[in-house]
Amino acid sequence: MGYDGSAIAMDAPRRFLVVHADAAPGQDFSEELAQMAALEVDFQATRASRQEELTANLGEADVVLVSGAAITRRVIEGLRRCRAIVRYGVGVDNVDLEAAREHGIVVANVVDFCTEEVSNHALLLLLACAKRLLPLDRDVREGHWRRTSLRGMPTIFGQTLGIIGLGCIGRALARKAQPLGLSLIASDPYVEPEVAEQCGVRLAPLEELLRHSDYVSVNAPLTAETRQLIGARELALMKPTAVLINTARGTLVDEGALVEALRRRRIAGAGLDVFEEEPLPADSPLRQLDNVILTPHTAGVSEASVKLLRAEVGRAAADVLAGRWPRHVANLGVRPRVGLAPEAHLPPAEAGREEGEV
């Protein structure tokens, strides 16, 4: 049964309970706790993946912190006191936003902690694929001094980079790609042409982008609309010399279709930081391909970005417990089950659209 919008009666004053749903062994929470230091907070670090375990662990929490665990409708219906779910990262595809909205639970995320890091990583993968970095490194380590890997190597200057998703990360990538002499096109149904023009980017339909790009960078959020956005049909539209870069979500791309395209050299290569299943299974065919570069979902990671992420998660939890709106709300339109100060800042509608995370 959904939440009817009326305030939930709370028991006598007590300490708040903040529970981490899927804490890593030995994980440090000093940054989060520092943000909540002024409040009466008990903190529990739990770890579960099964729905019944999550429900049991989180049932009495006032705030739930979560990294990758699936916070489904079933879990949300068992959150008896929860005021907010705070996601470690930008994407919120592992949280049922509609169920949280129905139950008056605010879903907060951290939209700006890794913009520079993820856009840097996308550019890193582009350059590494274009310049055949791994084959050349391997050759030298094996005692060779040959240039066979350079055959057919294109220039970067004057080629076209297509950006799928022109949110914060896509725009940062565009800014960094321009000094390399790349022409830029983007596909994003939620961005106005004037905004793209300010970024030096021409908007185009997805099919046009795929046909004309030498490098395609996926920077879109994962939604029902974008799941497997790039499949066999889309890969067939790409140039045989083109490279696909994905630092957003693995399930934006049909991984089986991508493997087939790479095997048959229907596209030249790929640089992937995200996968349909993570960690990448030992028997994944991607591991056997010599025209793909793989990194373990670390695009957003740096010492500074992780520290900022943890602090912002703690800040969001503290804001809600203190009766304030957090900086960024992913389930816009939610009517909180425990009132939040009306004069507090509400985030813009774009807050939940960006993708890429630790």
SULGI-V922949 format. One record per residue. N is the residue number from 1. RES is the residue in three letters. PSI is psi in radians with two decimals (none if undefined). Layout:
N:RES:PSI ; N:RES:PSI
//
This chain:
1:MET:2.36 ; 2:GLY:2.94 ; 3:TYR:2.35 ; 4:ASP:0.06 ; 5:GLY:-0.18 ; 6:SER:2.68 ; 7:ALA:2.49 ; 8:ILE:2.27 ; 9:ALA:2.25 ; 10:MET:2.69 ; 11:ASP:-3.07 ; 12:ALA:2.66 ; 13:PRO:2.38 ; 14:ARG:2.98 ; 15:ARG:2.51 ; 16:PHE:2.61 ; 17:LEU:2.09 ; 18:VAL:2.21 ; 19:VAL:2.25 ; 20:HIS:2.21 ; 21:ALA:-0.56 ; 22:ASP:1.01 ; 23:ALA:2.49 ; 24:ALA:2.62 ; 25:PRO:2.26 ; 26:GLY:0.21 ; 27:GLN:2.41 ; 28:ASP:2.27 ; 29:PHE:0.38 ; 30:SER:-0.67 ; 31:GLU:-0.77 ; 32:GLU:-0.82 ; 33:LEU:-0.55 ; 34:ALA:-0.64 ; 35:GLN:-0.43 ; 36:MET:0.19 ; 37:ALA:-0.50 ; 38:ALA:-0.08 ; 39:LEU:2.78 ; 40:GLU:1.65 ; 41:VAL:2.29 ; 42:ASP:2.39 ; 43:PHE:2.34 ; 44:GLN:2.28 ; 45:ALA:2.00 ; 46:THR:2.94 ; 47:ARG:2.13 ; 48:ALA:2.70 ; 49:SER:-0.51 ; 50:ARG:2.50 ; 51:GLN:-0.73 ; 52:GLU:-0.58 ; 53:GLU:-0.75 ; 54:LEU:-0.77 ; 55:THR:-0.77 ; 56:ALA:-0.71 ; 57:ASN:-0.59 ; 58:LEU:-0.10 ; 59:GLY:-0.62 ; 60:GLU:0.11 ; 61:ALA:2.46 ; 62:ASP:-0.59 ; 63:VAL:2.38 ; 64:VAL:2.25 ; 65:LEU:2.41 ; 66:VAL:2.47 ; 67:SER:-1.39 ; 68:GLY:-0.11 ; 69:ALA:2.59 ; 70:ALA:1.92 ; 71:ILE:1.51 ; 72:THR:3.06 ; 73:ARG:-0.73 ; 74:ARG:-0.76 ; 75:VAL:-0.77 ; 76:ILE:-0.64 ; 77:GLU:-0.33 ; 78:GLY:0.02 ; 79:LEU:1.64 ; 80:ARG:-0.51 ; 81:ARG:0.01 ; 82:CYS:2.30 ; 83:ARG:-0.55 ; 84:ALA:2.57 ; 85:ILE:2.17 ; 86:VAL:2.12 ; 87:ARG:2.26 ; 88:TYR:1.55 ; 89:GLY:-2.96 ; 90:VAL:-0.96 ; 91:GLY:2.55 ; 92:VAL:0.51 ; 93:ASP:-0.22 ; 94:ASN:0.09 ; 95:VAL:2.31 ; 96:ASP:1.68 ; 97:LEU:-0.66 ; 98:GLU:-0.74 ; 99:ALA:-0.73 ; 100:ALA:-0.73 ; 101:ARG:-0.77 ; 102:GLU:-0.55 ; 103:HIS:0.18 ; 104:GLY:0.47 ; 105:ILE:2.14 ; 106:VAL:2.32 ; 107:VAL:2.03 ; 108:ALA:2.59 ; 109:ASN:-3.13 ; 110:VAL:1.80 ; 111:VAL:-0.24 ; 112:ASP:0.25 ; 113:PHE:-0.41 ; 114:CYS:0.33 ; 115:THR:-0.85 ; 116:GLU:-0.68 ; 117:GLU:-0.81 ; 118:VAL:-0.72 ; 119:SER:-0.63 ; 120:ASN:-0.73 ; 121:HIS:-0.69 ; 122:ALA:-0.74 ; 123:LEU:-0.66 ; 124:LEU:-0.85 ; 125:LEU:-0.69 ; 126:LEU:-0.87 ; 127:LEU:-0.71 ; 128:ALA:-0.70 ; 129:CYS:-0.78 ; 130:ALA:-0.69 ; 131:LYS:0.16 ; 132:ARG:0.76 ; 133:LEU:-0.87 ; 134:LEU:-0.78 ; 135:PRO:-0.68 ; 136:LEU:-0.75 ; 137:ASP:-0.78 ; 138:ARG:-0.71 ; 139:ASP:-0.84 ; 140:VAL:-0.74 ; 141:ARG:-0.54 ; 142:GLU:0.10 ; 143:GLY:0.18 ; 144:HIS:2.74 ; 145:TRP:1.31 ; 146:ARG:2.90 ; 147:ARG:0.47 ; 148:THR:-0.54 ; 149:SER:-0.22 ; 150:LEU:-0.16 ; 151:ARG:2.25 ; 152:GLY:0.14 ; 153:MET:2.16 ; 154:PRO:2.84 ; 155:THR:2.82 ; 156:ILE:-0.70 ; 157:PHE:2.29 ; 158:GLY:-0.10 ; 159:GLN:3.12 ; 160:THR:2.27 ; 161:LEU:2.15 ; 162:GLY:2.23 ; 163:ILE:2.04 ; 164:ILE:1.82 ; 165:GLY:1.77 ; 166:LEU:0.91 ; 167:GLY:-2.74 ; 168:CYS:-0.78 ; 169:ILE:-0.76 ; 170:GLY:-0.69 ; 171:ARG:-0.68 ; 172:ALA:-0.69 ; 173:LEU:-0.73 ; 174:ALA:-0.77 ; 175:ARG:-0.69 ; 176:LYS:-0.44 ; 177:ALA:-0.45 ; 178:GLN:-0.74 ; 179:PRO:-0.29 ; 180:LEU:-0.08 ; 181:GLY:0.33 ; 182:LEU:2.41 ; 183:SER:2.53 ; 184:LEU:2.27 ; 185:ILE:2.70 ; 186:ALA:2.67 ; 187:SER:2.07 ; 188:ASP:1.90 ; 189:PRO:-0.16 ; 190:TYR:0.06 ; 191:VAL:2.31 ; 192:GLU:2.58 ; 193:PRO:-0.60 ; 194:GLU:-0.66 ; 195:VAL:-0.77 ; 196:ALA:-0.72 ; 197:GLU:-0.67 ; 198:GLN:-0.48 ; 199:CYS:0.01 ; 200:GLY:0.50 ; 201:VAL:2.44 ; 202:ARG:2.25 ; 203:LEU:2.51 ; 204:ALA:2.71 ; 205:PRO:2.72 ; 206:LEU:-0.76 ; 207:GLU:-0.73 ; 208:GLU:-0.74 ; 209:LEU:-0.81 ; 210:LEU:-0.68 ; 211:ARG:-0.58 ; 212:HIS:-0.19 ; 213:SER:2.49 ; 214:ASP:-0.47 ; 215:TYR:2.34 ; 216:VAL:2.09 ; 217:SER:2.16 ; 218:VAL:2.04 ; 219:ASN:0.47 ; 220:ALA:2.76 ; 221:PRO:2.73 ; 222:LEU:2.04 ; 223:THR:3.08 ; 224:ALA:-0.56 ; 225:GLU:-0.58 ; 226:THR:-0.10 ; 227:ARG:2.25 ; 228:GLN:0.75 ; 229:LEU:-0.62 ; 230:ILE:1.86 ; 231:GLY:-2.85 ; 232:ALA:-0.73 ; 233:ARG:-0.78 ; 234:GLU:-0.70 ; 235:LEU:-0.60 ; 236:ALA:-0.39 ; 237:LEU:-0.37 ; 238:MET:2.72 ; 239:LYS:2.58 ; 240:PRO:-0.27 ; 241:THR:0.03 ; 242:ALA:2.77 ; 243:VAL:2.37 ; 244:LEU:2.28 ; 245:ILE:2.28 ; 246:ASN:1.97 ; 247:THR:0.28 ; 248:ALA:-1.42 ; 249:ARG:2.43 ; 250:GLY:-0.64 ; 251:THR:0.06 ; 252:LEU:-0.35 ; 253:VAL:2.36 ; 254:ASP:1.81 ; 255:GLU:-0.66 ; 256:GLY:-0.76 ; 257:ALA:-0.64 ; 258:LEU:-0.77 ; 259:VAL:-0.78 ; 260:GLU:-0.74 ; 261:ALA:-0.65 ; 262:LEU:-0.72 ; 263:ARG:-0.77 ; 264:ARG:0.09 ; 265:ARG:0.60 ; 266:ARG:-0.47 ; 267:ILE:2.80 ; 268:ALA:-0.57 ; 269:GLY:3.13 ; 270:ALA:2.61 ; 271:GLY:2.01 ; 272:LEU:2.25 ; 273:ASP:-0.19 ; 274:VAL:2.68 ; 275:PHE:2.82 ; 276:GLU:-0.67 ; 277:GLU:2.26 ; 278:GLU:2.38 ; 279:PRO:2.72 ; 280:LEU:2.17 ; 281:PRO:2.61 ; 282:ALA:-0.50 ; 283:ASP:0.22 ; 284:SER:2.27 ; 285:PRO:-0.34 ; 286:LEU:-0.55 ; 287:ARG:-0.38 ; 288:GLN:-0.13 ; 289:LEU:2.43 ; 290:ASP:0.00 ; 291:ASN:0.51 ; 292:VAL:2.46 ; 293:ILE:2.27 ; 294:LEU:2.33 ; 295:THR:2.66 ; 296:PRO:1.08 ; 297:HIS:0.89 ; 298:THR:0.22 ; 299:ALA:-0.64 ; 300:GLY:0.08 ; 301:VAL:2.20 ; 302:SER:2.88 ; 303:GLU:-0.73 ; 304:ALA:-0.73 ; 305:SER:-0.66 ; 306:VAL:-0.70 ; 307:LYS:-0.75 ; 308:LEU:-0.74 ; 309:LEU:-0.86 ; 310:ARG:-0.73 ; 311:ALA:-0.71 ; 312:GLU:-0.60 ; 313:VAL:-0.82 ; 314:GLY:-0.67 ; 315:ARG:-0.74 ; 316:ALA:-0.75 ; 317:ALA:-0.79 ; 318:ALA:-0.71 ; 319:ASP:-0.86 ; 320:VAL:-0.75 ; 321:LEU:-0.50 ; 322:ALA:0.06 ; 323:GLY:0.37 ; 324:ARG:2.69 ; 325:TRP:2.45 ; 326:PRO:2.91 ; 327:ARG:-0.69 ; 328:HIS:2.23 ; 329:VAL:2.19 ; 330:ALA:-0.55 ; 331:ASN:1.29 ; 332:LEU:2.52 ; 333:GLY:-0.04 ; 334:VAL:2.44 ; 335:ARG:1.80 ; 336:PRO:2.40 ; 337:ARG:-0.40 ; 338:VAL:2.15 ; 339:GLY:2.46 ; 340:LEU:2.58 ; 341:ALA:2.16 ; 342:PRO:-0.43 ; 343:GLU:-0.14 ; 344:ALA:2.73 ; 345:HIS:2.29 ; 346:LEU:2.41 ; 347:PRO:2.81 ; 348:PRO:2.92 ; 349:ALA:-0.34 ; 350:GLU:-0.10 ; 351:ALA:-0.63 ; 352:GLY:0.12 ; 353:ARG:-0.32 ; 354:GLU:2.76 ; 355:GLU:2.80 ; 356:GLY:2.36 ; 357:GLU:2.98 ; 358:VAL:none
//
